[in-house]
């Protein structure tokens, strides 16, 4: 019932305070198509979600393969690599906002090793800010993906790998033909979590850049917050939230169907 009532407000001009509101039909949704800020925010949301899904899972898989080997420090590395995932996202965001500042540790480190030309205004440059946000998210949650992949890797029977090695399969061939199909459930879970988390991302983006510079890193979530609590356009903000919900539902359902089909084909 609360969700249905919330959706109803998307078809009104409610300002969040006045109990008198008018039904405006699809006006909030049609206004969205002509609003460059909304179009830009939707594009940024999709770009962040896809980038995080690809990079975070690739890094997580490589880390899982590394700490699943016989190296002596693997247990320490597992704890060290997973640690960022248990830190509150807002704390992580404020930490990296200081590190990536013009006089932050990142630029200082680059200057210390003679790479002054690489120093950037990471969060203040419209061309770099979005990718800096993606980098922070990947840094924090790659360890989370690693743990899920690691659980999948440890469920792969060693006998199958040994038999494949006896048949002459190299490491790459064994991974592709033996490990990857058996890792399908872990891949499905990781991709689902990444794409949903990337689409509804808010706190890290708002703490790092506030959606700026300008609107260079605005996502649907940050735009919803700004329009609702800064401009008092609650009806329009709820319409954006409805669009966000539809995008999450379509992306997660489509991804689940495709990956489940691949799982069945691989089994």
N, C-alpha and C positions, 0 to 999 in steps of 0.2 A: 504493500500500500504506500509506504513512504516513497519508494522509487517511482510509482505511477504518478504520485502527486508532484514529484520533482520533474518528471517528464512533462507534465501539464504546464508547469511554469515556463518551459522552453517555448511555449506558444503564446506567451503573454509579454507585456511590457513592464513586468514587476521590477521595482528598483530596490527591493530588499527591505524596505521600511514601510512604505505606504500600503495599507491593507486593500486600498482600491486599485485594482489592476484591470487592464483591458485585454481581451483575447485578440491577438494580432495574426493568427493563422501561421503561415509559413514564413512570415516576414523576417524573423530572426535567422532562419536558414538561408533565405535568399540574400539577405544582407551579408552573410558570411562569404558568399561567392564573390562579392564585390569589395570585400575588405582585404586589402593587401597584407595587413598584419595577420589576419586569420589564415590566409593562403600560405603565407611565409611560415607561420607556426606549424601548420599541418605538414609542410615539406620538411621542416627541421625535425619534427617528431619522427617522421618516417626515416629520414636520413640517420638520425641517432639510433633508432631501433635496429635498423639493418646493420649499421657499422658495429654497434655493440654486439649484436648476435654473432656476426662473422668473426670479429677480432677476439672477443672475449672467449669464445668457444675454441678457436684455434689455439690461442695461448694456453687456455686451460687444458686442452688435450695434450699439448707438448709438455706442459709441466707434469701432467699425470703420467705420461710415458717416462719422463725423467725420474720421478720419485718412485715409480714402480719397478725401477731397475735394482740392481744389487749393491748400489753405492751405500757406504757405511752411514752417511749422514742423512739418509732418506727420511727417517722419522723426524729429525730436527727440521729438515726442509719442509716437510708437510705442515708442521705447526707454523713455521715462519711464513710460508706462502698463503696459508689459510687465515692468518691473523687479521689482515685488513678487512676481511668479510664480516668480522664480529664487531668492528668499530661502527658506532652510529654514523650513518651517511652524512648527517649535518656536520658532525665533528670533522670527518674526512674532508668535506668540502671547504670548511674554513681553514683547515690545515694547508690544503693545496692552494687556496687563494693567496695565502701568504707566501708559500713556496714559489708560486708562479708570478708573483708581482714583479714590477720593473726592477726593484732592488731586492728581489727574493733570492732564496738559496739556489734555485736553478740557474738564474743568470750569473750569480756570483761564482758558481762552480764552473760554468762555461768560461767565464773570464779568467778564472784561476788556472785553467789548462790551456789558455791561449786561443780559445775559440770565441773571441769577442764578437765576431761577425755573426755568430749563431744566436746571440742574445736577442730576445724578442719581448714585446709586450704581449705575452701569451694570452691573457684574458681581455686585453684592451684592443687588440687588433681584430676587426670584424672577419678577416679571412682566416684567423687562427683560433679564435675563441671557441667555436663549435667543436673543433677537433681537440682542443685542450680539455673540454668537458668530457668528450668521449674517452680520452686517455685516462682521466681520473676515474671514470666509471670502470673501465677495463682493469685498471690497477687494483681497484677495491674488490671486484667480484670475479676476477680470473681464478683466484684460489677456490672460490665457491664452486665454479664449474669443474675445477681440477678434482675436488673431492668426489663429485658425482661420477666423473670419468674414471677415477681411481677405483671406486667401488665396482664399476663395470669391468675394468681390466682385471681385477682380482677374482672375478667370477669366471674368467676364461680358463678352462682346464689346460694345465701345462702339457698334458699328454698330446693334445691336438697340435700345439706348437712344435713339440718334439717330433711328431710324425711328419709334419710339414717340412721341418728342417732336414730330416732324413731323406725326404723326397727331393731335396735340393732347392727348396724355396728360400730365398734371401729374406732379410729383415723387412724390406718394403713389401715384398710379395706376401709374407706371412701376415703383416698388419692389414693389408688390403683385403686378402681373401679369407683370413681366419678371424682376426681381432675385430675388424670393422663390422661385419655382420652381427657378431655376438655383442657388440657395443651399441647396437641400435636402440635399445630402451634408454640407455644413458644419454644418447644423442637426442632422442625425442624430448626427454625431460629438460635437458639443458637448453635446447632451442626454444621450447615453450616458455621456460622461465625468463630467458633473455629477451625474447621478442615482447612479451607482456610487460616486463620490467622497463624495457627501453621506451615503449609507447607511453606508459603512464609516468615517466620520470618527471619529478618536480623538485624535490628538496635540494638535491645536489646542484641542479641548474640554477635555482634561485639563489642559493648561498654563494655559488661561485661567481655568477655574472649578473644575477637579477634579470636575466633575459637579454642583457646588452652585450656589447655596446650597441646602442640604438635598439634594434630588434634582432640582432645577428644571431642570438641563441634562444630566442623565444620559442617555447614549445606550446602545444595546446594547453597543457596544465598550467604553465606560467601565465599564459594569456587569460585563462579562465580566472585565475586569482586577481590579476590586474583589473580586468573589466568588472569583476564583481565587487572587490573591496576598495578599489581606487576610483573607478568611474561610476559605481552604483548600477551597472547594467546587469542585474542578476538574470533577467530573462534571456539576454543574449549569451551570458556566460553558461547558463544551463543548457542552451542549445549547443554550445561548443562541447559541453560535457557529454551530451547525447551523441554527438559525432565521435568523440573520443571512445565512448563505450562501443559504438558500432565498429570502429576500426579495430579495437582490441578483440571483439567477438569474431569478426571476419578473419583477422590474421591468425588468431589462436586456433579457430576451428579448421581453417584451410590447412594450416601447418600440421595440425594433429592428423587430419585425414591423409595427407600426403605421406607423412612419416609412418603412420600406422600401416599404410599400404606397403611401404618399403620394408617395414619390419616383417610383415607376413611373407613378402617375396623372398627375404633373406633367410627366413627360418625353414 
